[in-house]
Amino acid sequence: MVDTPGAVALPSIPDTSPALRACLFALSGARFAVDVRSAREVAVFDDLTVVPRAPRLLLGVANLRGTVVPIVDVGPLLGLPELRPARSVRTLVLRDGPLLAAVAVETVLGLEPFDDVLSPDGPTAPRGHASPLLVSGWITWAGETLALLDVPRILAVLRATLGAATPAGRSEA
């Protein structure tokens, strides 16, 4: 290292970025979170195309800027009642690599930073909430413990469940 006369050493700045930024949403009255790296956008679809003989999780498909996207109800996967949306469907578009799906939600609550993420199977993990296989951790928001959903696992389950019912399980982008 070269010593430069008059150079001042800068103090190291501690990394103050949160451990996680999450997108919070509500579904059937329950609140959940997903890592923002998997949440692409919030989209409202007014026109769904129903797929005949498709599994009940598939509400339909829709065009999202030239990409056919499956609109899905993950409520039953999370132990919640089936969603029967009205004419317009609010969704949270999720992606993991080439897999893409728009998950029907009641509302999106916002984006929040979290410093602490509890282990999905630790001794303090809540019981009786979402399927433990679909949860990657737990976070606390507004005094409530929310399941941090495992988006890659959820999209893989949807892909396996929907199979050939939808051509849109994969995105080319």
Buried (B, 14 or more C-beta within 10 A) or exposed (E): EEEEEEEEEEEEEEEEEEEBBBBBBEBBEBBBBBBBEBBBBBBEBEEBEEBEEBBEBBBBBBEBEEBBBBBBBBBBBBEBEEBEBEEEBBBBBBBBEEBBBBBBBBEBBEEBEBEEBBEBEEEEBEEEBBBEEBBBBBBEBEEEBBBBBBBBBBBBBBBEBBEEBBEBBEBEE
